[in-house]
Amino acid sequence: MFNRIEKSKDILIEAEKRGVKNLLEHYYHLLDAMKAADIPSLSISSSELQDAKDGIKKGRYVLKTVKLPFDLDSKEDTLRKAFLINLAKGLNGVGDVVNKHWENSFCPVCGSLPSIGILGGDRECGMSLVCSLCETQWDFKRLYCPFCGNDNHEWLGYLVTEGDEGYRINYCNKCKLYLKVVDIRKKGNVYSYPVEDILTLPLDILAQEKGYKRIAPNPLGMVMVK
């Protein structure tokens, strides 16, 4: 089942410092709703798991390949998200295939777009993306726009705020979209990535004030931040 993120004192202090404490509390209410959701047990056969692996090699995400005993379209978004998070965690043996074969900018499990990027960690100097819906993490090209595919370095850039270099905004001047990135090498201590996404809402404001747009929602379903 879905494990709730504990409301540690450090997280709440950080949220209050960044002016997003109320929004973080809303996120915890969402987690409570997900925990209370009636999630059906995952039943994926070995043949379906193999189909998922073969599909990933061909550029298809899991939900486009495997027939699941669950009607995603008939449930509320909270239940859908809870189910997909459990599905991502339950797909044993898919992770290695994803790391070897998956080069797409959309999620290898549910097909959604990324909400945040990660530098460092287990990937050392590499880049990875985190799904905006099921929170799956996968490797991706570093100097490459995940939204329009632009790899012209003259059209790509990033922003950092003074005194907070553990976070950055990667932007693309071709599609005018941006992605927030957590640099684990500089930040060190990192909360869960959905919490990091909420704590960094001031970066969304900065990017949007400069004319860039966010296309994938944060954990609260927000794209525009005011």
Backbone as a chain_set.jsonl record, in Angstrom:
{"seq": "MFNRIEKSKDILIEAEKRGVKNLLEHYYHLLDAMKAADIPSLSISSSELQDAKDGIKKGRYVLKTVKLPFDLDSKEDTLRKAFLINLAKGLNGVGDVVNKHWENSFCPVCGSLPSIGILGGDRECGMSLVCSLCETQWDFKRLYCPFCGNDNHEWLGYLVTEGDEGYRINYCNKCKLYLKVVDIRKKGNVYSYPVEDILTLPLDILAQEKGYKRIAPNPLGMVMVK", "coords": {"N": [[0.834, -1.204, 0.0], [0.207, 2.355, -0.288], [2.67, 4.399, 1.071], [2.576, 6.826, 3.474], [4.042, 10.064, 3.483], [5.89, 11.23, 6.12], [5.069, 13.973, 8.238], [7.471, 15.742, 8.945], [9.171, 17.864, 11.28], [11.195, 19.404, 10.189], [10.481, 19.593, 7.465], [8.12, 21.084, 7.577], [9.048, 23.459, 8.684], [10.729, 24.303, 6.621], [8.813, 24.622, 4.602], [7.289, 26.69, 5.656], [9.18, 28.727, 5.685], [9.524, 29.122, 2.962], [7.081, 30.013, 2.267], [4.966, 28.308, 1.613], [3.509, 26.696, 3.26], [0.748, 26.202, 3.736], [-0.041, 25.074, 1.299], [1.473, 22.776, 1.315], [0.27, 21.419, 3.4], [-2.198, 20.903, 2.203], [-1.351, 19.036, 0.388], [-0.682, 16.905, 2.045], [-3.226, 16.23, 2.902], [-4.179, 15.205, 0.521], [-2.574, 12.925, 0.34], [-3.586, 11.506, 2.496], [-6.135, 10.928, 1.537], [-5.468, 9.295, -0.604], [-4.324, 7.175, 0.744], [-6.506, 6.158, 2.035], [-7.962, 5.244, -0.059], [-9.6, 2.656, -1.877], [-7.665, 0.451, -3.019], [-7.275, -1.846, -5.565], [-5.77, -5.107, -5.449], [-2.65, -5.632, -7.036], [-2.337, -7.487, -9.917], [-0.369, -8.868, -11.964], [0.591, -10.864, -14.492], [3.33, -13.123, -15.328], [3.639, -13.241, -18.064], [2.412, -10.867, -18.859], [4.148, -9.069, -17.659], [6.424, -9.558, -19.142], [5.469, -8.685, -21.598], [5.275, -5.987, -21.004], [7.984, -5.315, -20.689], [8.935, -5.852, -23.284], [7.423, -3.983, -24.657], [8.435, -1.545, -23.645], [10.994, -1.593, -24.732], [10.327, -1.058, -27.318], [9.481, 1.488, -27.202], [6.989, 1.934, -26.056], [4.826, 2.748, -23.381], [4.032, 1.188, -20.189], [1.237, 1.068, -19.492], [0.123, 1.138, -21.953], [0.606, -1.228, -22.985], [0.175, -3.432, -21.224], [-2.643, -5.258, -20.159], [-4.696, -4.263, -17.692], [-6.392, -5.174, -14.619], [-8.289, -3.07, -14.037], [-10.246, -0.214, -14.257], [-9.231, 2.694, -15.254], [-10.429, 5.055, -16.133], [-12.861, 5.267, -14.901], [-12.619, 6.058, -12.313], [-11.905, 8.381, -9.611], [-9.472, 11.081, -9.695], [-7.657, 11.006, -7.527], [-7.741, 8.346, -6.632], [-6.888, 7.134, -8.961], [-4.273, 8.102, -9.173], [-3.153, 6.996, -6.847], [-3.356, 4.293, -7.47], [-1.65, 4.117, -9.716], [0.823, 4.807, -8.627], [1.251, 2.652, -6.926], [1.296, 0.665, -8.852], [3.618, 1.34, -10.292], [5.539, 0.853, -8.312], [5.168, -1.826, -8.014], [6.031, -3.138, -10.283], [8.159, -5.229, -10.626], [11.38, -5.871, -11.909], [11.167, -4.32, -14.154], [12.546, -1.973, -14.006], [15.337, -2.194, -14.699], [15.153, -2.641, -17.448], [13.992, -0.275, -18.281], [16.068, 1.565, -17.673], [17.997, 0.748, -19.483], [16.828, 0.902, -22.034], [14.888, 2.932, -22.33], [14.288, 6.026, -23.746], [12.603, 8.101, -23.997], [10.693, 11.149, -23.406], [8.404, 10.975, -21.973], [6.637, 9.23, -19.324], [7.672, 5.878, -18.575], [5.904, 4.14, -17.411], [3.179, 5.153, -17.073], [2.859, 7.008, -19.091], [2.701, 9.754, -18.713], [3.815, 13.238, -18.542], [6.984, 14.599, -17.32], [7.407, 16.149, -14.08], [9.433, 17.204, -12.634], [13.023, 17.486, -12.534], [16.067, 15.629, -11.879], [19.354, 15.985, -10.744], [22.417, 14.316, -10.279], [22.829, 12.168, -7.4], [22.075, 8.703, -7.521], [22.583, 8.684, -10.176], [24.915, 10.003, -10.519], [26.576, 12.327, -12.307], [24.6, 12.498, -14.13], [21.295, 12.986, -15.597], [17.894, 12.753, -14.569], [14.355, 12.164, -14.841], [11.201, 12.807, -13.21], [8.042, 11.378, -13.009], [4.974, 13.152, -13.363], [2.628, 12.044, -12.499], [2.654, 9.188, -11.61], [5.061, 9.126, -10.32], [7.29, 7.725, -11.149], [10.763, 7.328, -11.852], [13.196, 8.076, -14.301], [16.083, 7.764, -16.465], [17.481, 10.413, -18.464], [18.458, 12.464, -21.274], [20.762, 15.07, -20.648], [21.313, 17.741, -21.711], [18.93, 18.664, -23.228], [15.696, 19.368, -24.32], [12.916, 18.18, -22.641], [10.366, 18.466, -23.549], [9.962, 19.538, -26.157], [11.997, 18.446, -27.578], [14.219, 19.859, -28.353], [17.659, 20.267, -28.946], [19.484, 22.193, -29.307], [21.935, 24.006, -27.967], [22.094, 26.745, -27.795], [19.551, 27.595, -27.485], [18.777, 26.687, -25.095], [18.733, 27.008, -21.529], [19.376, 27.943, -18.076], [18.166, 28.888, -14.81], [19.133, 30.091, -11.625], [18.625, 30.771, -8.156], [19.991, 33.152, -5.937], [21.915, 31.933, -3.277], [20.55, 29.568, -3.125], [21.361, 27.24, -4.584], [20.87, 24.59, -4.898], [18.672, 24.146, -6.324], [17.271, 24.598, -9.594], [16.11, 26.149, -12.64], [15.425, 24.758, -15.62], [15.152, 25.916, -18.868], [13.577, 26.332, -22.099], [14.003, 28.091, -25.014], [12.802, 27.64, -27.389], [10.319, 26.231, -27.224], [9.34, 27.552, -25.057], [8.9, 26.423, -22.558], [9.447, 25.115, -19.21], [11.41, 23.304, -16.753], [11.651, 22.377, -13.429], [14.53, 21.645, -11.492], [16.179, 19.53, -9.216], [19.243, 19.632, -7.718], [21.018, 17.275, -6.451], [23.662, 16.978, -5.81], [24.493, 19.452, -4.883], [22.55, 20.171, -3.073], [22.269, 18.13, -1.177], [20.666, 17.019, 1.452], [17.542, 15.738, 0.664], [14.049, 15.933, 0.334], [11.102, 13.9, -0.307], [10.386, 13.707, -3.826], [7.842, 14.748, -4.77], [7.224, 16.432, -2.573], [9.407, 18.179, -2.707], [8.75, 19.42, -5.088], [6.54, 20.939, -4.364], [7.632, 22.574, -2.357], [9.226, 24.199, -3.868], [7.665, 26.063, -5.211], [8.002, 28.9, -5.378], [9.973, 29.048, -7.371], [8.54, 28.314, -9.626], [6.948, 30.56, -9.878], [8.911, 32.484, -10.461], [9.891, 31.536, -12.96], [7.562, 31.691, -14.513], [7.004, 34.381, -14.435], [8.967, 35.271, -16.097], [8.055, 34.543, -18.513], [7.939, 31.851, -19.199], [6.391, 28.592, -19.396], [4.679, 26.04, -17.543], [3.989, 22.671, -18.189], [3.306, 20.15, -17.193], [1.416, 19.099, -14.393], [1.867, 19.94, -10.865], [2.059, 18.045, -7.709], [-0.345, 18.889, -6.606], [-1.956, 19.374, -8.672], [-1.563, 21.742, -9.99], [-0.696, 23.998, -12.592], [-0.337, 26.636, -13.446], [1.025, 29.113, -11.365], [0.369, 31.531, -8.989]], "CA": [[0.0, 0.0, 0.0], [0.901, 3.637, -0.368], [3.257, 4.837, 2.338], [2.438, 8.27, 3.65], [5.238, 10.819, 3.837], [5.718, 11.783, 7.46], [5.155, 15.434, 8.339], [8.557, 16.041, 9.868], [9.281, 19.253, 11.696], [12.086, 20.08, 9.248], [9.75, 19.894, 6.237], [7.167, 22.167, 7.855], [9.841, 24.687, 8.857], [11.147, 24.688, 5.275], [7.629, 25.083, 3.882], [6.914, 28.008, 6.193], [10.213, 29.668, 5.238], [9.31, 29.385, 1.545], [5.747, 30.567, 2.089], [4.07, 27.328, 0.981], [3.083, 25.75, 4.292], [-0.654, 25.824, 3.533], [-0.118, 24.178, 0.149], [2.026, 21.487, 1.721], [-0.773, 20.772, 4.187], [-3.167, 20.38, 1.236], [-0.77, 17.824, -0.196], [-0.822, 15.824, 3.026], [-4.632, 15.788, 2.84], [-4.26, 14.355, -0.667], [-1.973, 11.636, 0.686], [-4.549, 10.805, 3.362], [-7.201, 10.416, 0.668], [-4.909, 8.188, -1.373], [-4.124, 6.046, 1.659], [-7.826, 5.609, 2.358], [-8.592, 4.739, -1.276], [-9.712, 1.206, -1.976], [-6.803, 0.076, -4.129], [-7.318, -3.28, -5.842], [-4.455, -5.736, -5.442], [-2.057, -5.697, -8.359], [-2.215, -8.849, -10.411], [0.26, -8.822, -13.275], [1.179, -12.174, -14.76], [4.689, -13.102, -15.863], [3.553, -12.942, -19.492], [2.131, -9.44, -18.983], [5.375, -8.374, -17.304], [7.294, -9.673, -20.308], [4.899, -7.781, -22.6], [5.651, -4.629, -20.607], [9.4, -5.145, -21.004], [9.066, -5.775, -24.741], [6.839, -2.711, -25.072], [9.376, -0.482, -23.298], [12.073, -1.64, -25.726], [9.805, -0.514, -28.57], [9.058, 2.869, -26.97], [5.62, 2.007, -25.544], [4.775, 2.711, -21.918], [3.422, -0.032, -19.651], [-0.229, 1.075, -19.552], [-0.269, 0.993, -23.349], [0.993, -2.585, -23.36], [-0.369, -4.45, -20.333], [-4.067, -5.165, -19.843], [-4.809, -4.264, -16.23], [-7.73, -5.441, -14.074], [-8.702, -1.841, -13.372], [-10.733, 0.782, -15.215], [-8.716, 3.975, -14.778], [-11.282, 6.163, -16.523], [-14.091, 5.307, -14.12], [-12.285, 6.416, -10.936], [-11.477, 9.757, -9.38], [-8.05, 11.294, -9.915], [-6.88, 10.588, -6.368], [-7.651, 6.895, -6.673], [-6.081, 6.811, -10.128], [-2.881, 8.37, -8.837], [-2.724, 5.999, -5.872], [-3.195, 3.028, -8.171], [-0.481, 4.167, -10.587], [2.02, 4.788, -7.792], [1.422, 1.265, -6.509], [1.675, -0.098, -10.031], [5.024, 1.616, -10.576], [6.342, 0.177, -7.302], [4.973, -3.266, -8.098], [6.539, -3.699, -11.535], [9.5, -5.772, -10.403], [12.091, -6.313, -13.1], [11.017, -3.376, -15.265], [13.494, -0.873, -13.836], [16.566, -2.4, -15.476], [14.819, -2.484, -18.859], [13.803, 1.169, -18.474], [17.369, 2.226, -17.667], [18.773, 0.351, -20.651], [16.184, 1.106, -23.323], [13.916, 4.019, -22.411], [14.897, 7.316, -24.064], [11.519, 9.048, -24.249], [10.49, 12.18, -22.396], [7.199, 10.656, -21.202], [6.841, 8.184, -18.321], [7.632, 4.514, -19.091], [4.828, 3.368, -16.772], [1.818, 5.639, -17.348], [2.845, 7.865, -20.272], [2.555, 11.166, -18.372], [5.015, 14.066, -18.671], [7.701, 14.814, -16.057], [7.123, 17.373, -13.333], [10.654, 17.704, -12.016], [14.221, 16.779, -12.946], [17.017, 15.34, -10.81], [20.77, 15.917, -11.097], [23.213, 13.674, -9.253], [22.264, 10.984, -6.756], [22.556, 7.439, -8.073], [22.986, 8.918, -11.561], [26.139, 10.786, -10.453], [26.456, 13.607, -13.012], [23.555, 12.376, -15.127], [19.995, 13.623, -15.413], [16.735, 11.88, -14.594], [13.068, 12.836, -14.757], [10.225, 12.2, -12.314], [6.703, 11.473, -13.579], [4.047, 14.038, -12.657], [1.471, 11.294, -12.012], [2.945, 7.986, -10.819], [6.329, 9.371, -9.628], [8.381, 6.903, -11.677], [11.968, 8.081, -12.193], [13.948, 7.432, -15.376], [17.212, 8.528, -16.992], [17.191, 11.215, -19.647], [19.57, 13.298, -21.737], [20.861, 16.271, -19.821], [21.197, 18.973, -22.506], [17.874, 18.292, -24.176], [14.392, 19.765, -23.793], [12.052, 17.005, -22.58], [9.02, 18.782, -24.028], [9.911, 19.725, -27.614], [13.096, 17.71, -28.191], [15.269, 20.771, -28.793], [18.988, 20.002, -28.4], [20.344, 23.323, -29.666], [22.337, 24.583, -26.698], [21.886, 28.191, -27.804], [18.149, 27.84, -27.138], [18.551, 26.112, -23.774], [19.399, 27.726, -20.456], [18.863, 27.654, -16.729], [18.16, 29.966, -13.825], [19.294, 29.725, -10.217], [18.43, 31.901, -7.251], [21.146, 33.36, -5.064], [21.841, 31.278, -1.983], [19.72, 28.369, -3.183], [21.855, 26.626, -5.802], [20.443, 23.203, -4.972], [17.541, 24.107, -7.252], [17.444, 25.405, -10.796], [15.043, 26.085, -13.631], [15.879, 24.54, -16.999], [14.14, 26.468, -19.779], [13.824, 26.184, -23.538], [13.505, 29.261, -25.729], [12.095, 27.216, -28.592], [8.923, 25.951, -26.873], [9.012, 28.437, -23.933], [8.515, 25.624, -21.406], [10.531, 24.971, -18.243], [11.387, 22.173, -15.832], [12.423, 22.591, -12.209], [15.511, 20.582, -11.296], [16.838, 19.44, -7.913], [20.63, 19.202, -7.859], [21.339, 16.578, -5.21], [25.085, 17.176, -5.521], [24.663, 20.709, -4.156], [21.562, 20.307, -2.012], [22.502, 17.148, -0.125], [19.435, 16.47, 2.018], [16.412, 15.906, -0.244], [12.788, 15.317, 0.725], [10.535, 13.179, -1.448], [10.333, 14.626, -4.961], [6.592, 15.53, -4.766], [7.349, 17.496, -1.575], [10.34, 19.153, -3.27], [8.029, 20.165, -6.12], [5.694, 21.927, -3.685], [8.489, 23.535, -1.655], [9.877, 25.093, -4.835], [6.683, 26.863, -5.942], [8.545, 30.222, -5.746], [10.685, 28.933, -8.643], [7.511, 28.352, -10.669], [6.569, 31.967, -10.039], [10.027, 33.151, -11.136], [9.92, 31.114, -14.359], [6.369, 32.168, -15.206], [7.151, 35.824, -14.579], [9.878, 35.495, -17.211], [7.385, 34.16, -19.75], [7.982, 30.413, -19.466], [5.194, 27.898, -18.946], [4.77, 24.677, -17.032], [2.999, 21.878, -18.902], [2.894, 19.018, -16.353], [0.979, 19.623, -13.093], [2.554, 19.508, -9.659], [1.234, 17.075, -6.989], [-1.66, 19.462, -6.269], [-2.692, 19.59, -9.924], [-1.358, 23.119, -10.436], [0.229, 24.298, -13.684], [-0.059, 28.05, -13.241], [1.216, 29.491, -9.953], [0.253, 32.984, -8.833]], "C": [[0.872, 1.259, 0.0], [1.4, 4.066, 1.01], [3.208, 6.345, 2.45], [3.768, 8.898, 4.041], [5.004, 11.482, 5.188], [5.902, 13.302, 7.454], [6.233, 15.803, 9.361], [8.602, 17.54, 10.146], [10.138, 20.036, 10.705], [11.351, 20.477, 7.966], [8.814, 21.078, 6.451], [7.887, 23.497, 8.053], [10.274, 25.212, 7.492], [9.976, 25.246, 4.485], [7.198, 26.464, 4.357], [7.895, 29.073, 5.727], [9.982, 30.072, 3.78], [7.905, 29.901, 1.239], [4.745, 29.619, 1.468], [3.537, 26.31, 2.0], [1.646, 25.286, 4.083], [-0.805, 24.851, 2.364], [0.439, 22.808, 0.486], [1.0, 20.712, 2.552], [-1.856, 20.189, 3.279], [-2.654, 19.083, 0.615], [-0.882, 16.65, 0.775], [-2.267, 15.324, 3.087], [-4.847, 14.877, 1.632], [-3.691, 12.975, -0.37], [-2.899, 10.822, 1.58], [-5.656, 10.176, 2.519], [-6.711, 9.226, -0.144], [-4.736, 6.953, -0.497], [-5.452, 5.363, 1.968], [-8.517, 4.998, 1.139], [-8.561, 3.214, -1.304], [-8.935, 0.742, -3.205], [-6.905, -1.431, -4.37], [-5.91, -3.862, -5.834], [-3.945, -5.859, -6.872], [-1.864, -7.152, -8.768], [-1.691, -8.799, -11.84], [0.989, -10.137, -13.498], [2.579, -12.025, -15.329], [4.674, -12.78, -17.359], [3.261, -11.467, -19.727], [3.369, -8.615, -18.648], [6.357, -8.421, -18.473], [6.802, -8.773, -21.437], [5.296, -6.339, -22.302], [7.103, -4.354, -20.962], [9.61, -4.999, -22.504], [8.522, -4.451, -25.271], [7.767, -1.545, -24.81], [10.516, -0.428, -24.312], [11.636, -1.02, -27.051], [9.272, 0.908, -28.403], [7.63, 3.021, -26.495], [5.647, 1.938, -24.018], [3.89, 1.555, -21.453], [1.908, -0.057, -19.819], [-0.751, 0.972, -20.98], [-0.058, -0.448, -23.821], [0.272, -3.654, -22.547], [-1.856, -4.213, -20.081], [-4.239, -5.327, -18.337], [-6.238, -4.537, -15.774], [-8.296, -4.23, -13.35], [-9.105, -0.825, -14.425], [-10.341, 2.169, -14.722], [-9.694, 5.11, -15.03], [-12.534, 6.287, -15.662], [-13.861, 5.751, -12.681], [-11.863, 7.882, -10.821], [-9.962, 9.863, -9.496], [-7.197, 10.809, -8.749], [-6.68, 9.08, -6.369], [-6.766, 6.456, -7.833], [-4.6, 7.006, -9.82], [-2.349, 7.325, -7.855], [-2.47, 4.659, -6.55], [-1.912, 3.024, -9.003], [0.818, 4.166, -9.791], [2.301, 3.364, -7.33], [1.838, 0.384, -7.679], [3.158, 0.084, -10.326], [5.933, 0.881, -9.599], [6.267, -1.339, -7.445], [5.526, -3.921, -9.343], [7.978, -4.173, -11.371], [10.124, -6.232, -11.717], [11.984, -5.37, -14.279], [12.087, -2.282, -15.211], [14.752, -1.007, -14.67], [16.317, -2.199, -16.967], [14.648, -1.002, -19.185], [15.156, 1.867, -18.593], [18.194, 1.917, -18.91], [18.166, 0.832, -21.97], [15.333, 2.373, -23.445], [14.611, 5.352, -22.635], [13.853, 8.394, -24.306], [11.37, 10.048, -23.106], [9.208, 11.959, -21.597], [7.439, 9.402, -20.362], [6.747, 6.78, -18.922], [6.539, 3.654, -18.474], [3.451, 3.843, -17.208], [1.73, 6.576, -18.549], [2.708, 9.345, -19.99], [3.888, 11.908, -18.527], [5.699, 14.255, -17.314], [7.326, 16.134, -15.402], [8.381, 18.002, -12.764], [11.825, 16.871, -12.519], [15.179, 16.618, -11.779], [18.421, 15.288, -11.391], [21.524, 15.26, -9.944], [22.526, 12.457, -8.665], [22.883, 9.721, -7.317], [23.053, 7.606, -9.503], [24.271, 9.717, -11.654], [25.955, 12.127, -11.159], [25.349, 13.585, -14.058], [22.272, 13.053, -14.718], [18.911, 12.549, -15.38], [15.481, 12.72, -14.438], [12.15, 12.081, -13.818], [8.83, 12.445, -12.866], [5.785, 12.329, -12.721], [2.859, 13.282, -12.076], [1.855, 10.124, -11.109], [4.31, 8.037, -10.13], [7.45, 8.414, -10.033], [9.547, 7.797, -12.078], [12.733, 7.338, -13.285], [15.035, 8.354, -15.906], [16.826, 9.268, -18.266], [18.43, 12.032, -20.022], [19.58, 14.609, -20.968], [20.627, 17.558, -20.609], [20.191, 18.755, -23.631], [16.544, 18.701, -23.563], [13.463, 18.553, -23.786], [10.666, 17.239, -23.162], [8.939, 18.939, -25.547], [11.045, 19.01, -28.331], [14.232, 18.584, -28.684], [16.606, 20.414, -28.135], [20.0, 21.069, -28.826], [20.686, 24.082, -28.386], [22.12, 26.094, -26.633], [20.458, 28.562, -27.412], [17.804, 27.304, -25.748], [19.304, 26.916, -22.727], [18.84, 27.336, -19.113], [18.987, 28.885, -15.842], [18.399, 29.385, -12.448], [19.048, 30.977, -9.383], [19.606, 31.966, -6.284], [20.928, 32.701, -3.707], [21.021, 30.004, -1.971], [20.085, 27.571, -4.434], [21.537, 25.141, -5.909], [19.254, 23.016, -5.897], [17.86, 24.966, -8.47], [16.219, 25.253, -11.687], [15.697, 25.875, -14.994], [14.793, 25.048, -17.939], [14.567, 26.275, -21.223], [13.202, 27.384, -24.246], [12.853, 28.915, -27.06], [10.613, 26.99, -28.296], [8.422, 26.815, -25.727], [8.446, 27.668, -22.725], [9.711, 25.479, -20.47], [10.328, 23.725, -17.389], [12.213, 22.534, -14.611], [13.327, 21.384, -11.983], [16.087, 20.673, -9.888], [18.237, 18.89, -8.14], [21.077, 18.594, -6.529], [22.806, 16.788, -4.822], [25.317, 18.424, -4.679], [23.729, 20.808, -2.952], [21.824, 19.343, -0.855], [21.206, 16.532, 0.338], [18.243, 16.778, 1.112], [15.187, 15.219, 0.34], [12.264, 14.503, -0.452], [10.328, 14.185, -2.582], [8.997, 15.365, -5.081], [6.638, 16.678, -3.76], [8.303, 18.58, -2.082], [9.631, 20.021, -4.314], [7.166, 21.251, -5.49], [6.543, 22.992, -2.993], [9.092, 24.564, -2.608], [8.875, 25.866, -5.69], [7.182, 28.282, -6.248], [9.35, 30.186, -7.05], [9.716, 28.919, -9.816], [7.114, 29.796, -10.957], [7.647, 32.718, -10.814], [10.034, 32.817, -12.633], [8.744, 31.694, -15.133], [6.386, 33.68, -15.368], [8.07, 36.185, -15.75], [9.318, 34.99, -18.541], [7.426, 32.694, -20.108], [6.767, 29.734, -18.846], [5.53, 26.503, -18.443], [3.654, 23.859, -17.674], [2.487, 20.693, -18.087], [2.528, 19.531, -14.966], [1.859, 19.148, -11.944], [1.645, 18.551, -8.883], [-0.154, 17.586, -6.593], [-2.481, 19.749, -7.518], [-2.52, 20.974, -10.504], [-0.368, 23.192, -11.589], [0.649, 25.762, -13.606], [0.022, 28.356, -11.753], [1.193, 31.009, -9.859], [0.589, 33.374, -7.401]], "O": [[2.077, 1.221, 0.249], [0.645, 4.09, 1.982], [3.747, 7.055, 1.601], [4.525, 8.335, 4.832], [4.028, 12.211, 5.369], [6.769, 13.839, 6.763], [5.926, 16.135, 10.505], [8.135, 18.358, 9.354], [9.848, 21.196, 10.41], [11.569, 21.568, 7.439], [8.727, 21.969, 5.606], [7.39, 24.542, 7.635], [10.199, 26.412, 7.228], [10.127, 26.238, 3.772], [6.792, 27.306, 3.557], [7.495, 30.193, 5.41], [10.213, 31.222, 3.406], [7.582, 30.19, 0.087], [3.772, 30.062, 0.858], [3.16, 25.197, 1.633], [1.352, 24.101, 4.236], [-1.602, 23.915, 2.429], [-0.062, 21.792, 0.001], [0.881, 19.494, 2.421], [-2.374, 19.105, 3.549], [-3.421, 18.157, 0.352], [-1.149, 15.523, 0.359], [-2.505, 14.135, 3.298], [-5.598, 13.903, 1.703], [-4.261, 11.966, -0.784], [-2.99, 9.602, 1.446], [-6.063, 9.039, 2.758], [-7.448, 8.261, -0.349], [-4.972, 5.828, -0.937], [-5.512, 4.146, 2.141], [-9.534, 4.317, 1.275], [-7.623, 2.58, -0.819], [-9.489, 0.653, -4.301], [-6.644, -2.214, -3.457], [-4.954, -3.168, -6.182], [-4.705, -6.151, -7.796], [-1.285, -7.943, -8.024], [-2.459, -8.702, -12.798], [1.911, -10.472, -12.755], [2.972, -10.942, -15.761], [5.585, -12.124, -17.864], [3.785, -10.87, -20.668], [3.618, -7.584, -19.273], [7.041, -7.437, -18.756], [7.603, -8.169, -22.15], [5.611, -5.567, -23.208], [7.425, -3.283, -21.477], [10.365, -4.135, -22.951], [9.074, -3.868, -26.204], [7.887, -0.648, -25.644], [10.953, 0.654, -24.704], [12.463, -0.52, -27.813], [8.688, 1.473, -29.328], [7.094, 4.129, -26.521], [6.405, 1.16, -23.438], [3.101, 1.013, -22.227], [1.345, -1.069, -20.236], [-1.943, 0.744, -21.19], [-0.487, -0.831, -24.909], [-0.188, -4.655, -23.095], [-2.271, -3.084, -19.819], [-3.964, -6.389, -17.779], [-7.189, -4.173, -16.465], [-8.729, -4.329, -12.203], [-8.369, -0.604, -15.387], [-11.024, 2.753, -13.882], [-9.781, 6.037, -14.225], [-13.201, 7.321, -15.697], [-14.811, 5.816, -11.901], [-11.512, 8.525, -11.811], [-9.252, 8.861, -9.406], [-6.12, 10.255, -8.966], [-5.574, 8.595, -6.132], [-5.984, 5.515, -7.701], [-3.772, 6.164, -10.169], [-1.234, 6.828, -8.011], [-1.494, 3.974, -6.245], [-1.171, 2.041, -8.997], [1.811, 3.586, -10.23], [3.449, 2.917, -7.34], [2.64, -0.536, -7.517], [3.872, -0.887, -10.578], [6.97, 0.348, -9.991], [7.187, -2.053, -7.048], [5.496, -5.146, -9.455], [8.902, -3.574, -11.922], [9.479, -6.896, -12.529], [12.634, -5.584, -15.302], [12.482, -1.736, -16.241], [15.193, -0.036, -15.285], [17.165, -1.652, -17.672], [15.099, -0.53, -20.229], [15.368, 2.666, -19.505], [19.003, 2.739, -19.34], [18.894, 1.135, -22.915], [15.084, 2.838, -24.558], [15.43, 5.771, -21.818], [14.184, 9.485, -24.771], [11.851, 9.827, -21.995], [8.953, 12.685, -20.637], [8.336, 8.611, -20.656], [5.835, 6.513, -19.704], [6.271, 2.554, -18.958], [2.636, 3.041, -17.663], [0.627, 6.907, -18.983], [2.609, 10.135, -20.928], [4.947, 11.29, -18.63], [5.064, 14.088, -16.273], [6.976, 17.104, -16.074], [8.399, 19.192, -12.448], [11.661, 15.707, -12.884], [15.119, 17.37, -10.807], [18.657, 14.632, -12.405], [21.307, 15.596, -8.78], [21.739, 11.791, -9.337], [24.088, 9.674, -7.563], [23.836, 6.795, -9.996], [24.687, 10.081, -12.754], [25.236, 12.986, -10.649], [25.178, 14.555, -14.797], [22.17, 13.621, -13.631], [19.007, 11.547, -16.088], [15.538, 13.853, -13.961], [12.288, 10.871, -13.64], [8.468, 13.585, -13.16], [5.815, 12.242, -11.493], [2.145, 13.828, -11.235], [1.426, 10.074, -9.956], [4.681, 7.094, -9.431], [8.455, 8.308, -9.33], [9.342, 8.9, -12.586], [12.902, 6.12, -13.212], [14.926, 9.576, -15.81], [15.974, 8.824, -19.035], [19.32, 12.259, -19.202], [18.529, 15.181, -20.677], [19.811, 18.384, -20.201], [20.543, 18.673, -24.807], [16.291, 18.406, -22.395], [13.244, 17.953, -24.839], [9.872, 16.303, -23.259], [7.956, 18.521, -26.159], [11.065, 18.966, -29.561], [15.128, 18.093, -29.371], [16.681, 20.274, -26.915], [21.21, 20.873, -28.72], [19.821, 24.727, -27.793], [21.978, 26.659, -25.548], [20.187, 29.707, -27.049], [16.674, 27.45, -25.283], [20.382, 27.444, -22.998], [17.939, 26.502, -19.017], [19.791, 29.784, -16.087], [17.915, 28.296, -12.14], [19.241, 32.098, -9.852], [20.141, 30.937, -5.872], [19.891, 32.887, -3.071], [20.817, 29.414, -0.91], [19.217, 27.261, -5.25], [21.892, 24.5, -6.898], [18.869, 21.892, -6.219], [18.618, 25.932, -8.386], [15.406, 24.347, -11.507], [16.443, 26.734, -15.462], [13.634, 24.649, -17.818], [15.744, 26.082, -21.529], [12.011, 27.654, -24.091], [12.4, 29.805, -27.78], [9.749, 27.489, -29.017], [7.225, 26.828, -25.439], [7.626, 28.192, -21.972], [10.853, 25.691, -20.878], [9.232, 23.17, -17.314], [13.362, 22.954, -14.746], [12.94, 20.246, -12.248], [16.441, 21.756, -9.422], [18.397, 17.802, -8.693], [21.463, 19.309, -5.604], [23.146, 16.775, -3.639], [26.231, 18.457, -3.855], [24.057, 21.437, -1.946], [21.625, 19.694, 0.308], [20.689, 15.617, -0.305], [17.964, 17.942, 0.825], [15.26, 14.074, 0.785], [12.922, 14.427, -1.49], [10.119, 15.372, -2.333], [9.007, 16.533, -5.469], [6.153, 17.772, -4.046], [8.037, 19.769, -1.906], [9.889, 21.221, -4.407], [7.071, 22.358, -6.02], [6.212, 24.177, -3.037], [9.43, 25.674, -2.196], [9.216, 26.284, -6.797], [6.821, 28.829, -7.29], [9.406, 31.188, -7.763], [10.026, 29.45, -10.883], [6.965, 30.202, -12.11], [7.339, 33.496, -11.717], [10.167, 33.709, -13.471], [8.9, 32.138, -16.271], [5.838, 34.205, -16.337], [7.961, 37.269, -16.322], [10.005, 35.003, -19.562], [6.999, 32.312, -21.198], [6.186, 30.24, -17.887], [6.511, 25.882, -18.852], [2.504, 24.296, -17.705], [1.345, 20.272, -18.271], [3.272, 20.337, -14.407], [2.508, 18.105, -12.026], [0.544, 18.263, -9.353], [-1.039, 16.791, -6.28], [-3.576, 20.305, -7.431], [-3.251, 21.354, -11.419], [0.672, 22.533, -11.569], [1.833, 26.087, -13.688], [-0.818, 27.906, -10.974], [1.924, 31.69, -10.578], [0.552, 34.556, -7.058]]}, "num_chains": 1, "name": "protein.A"}
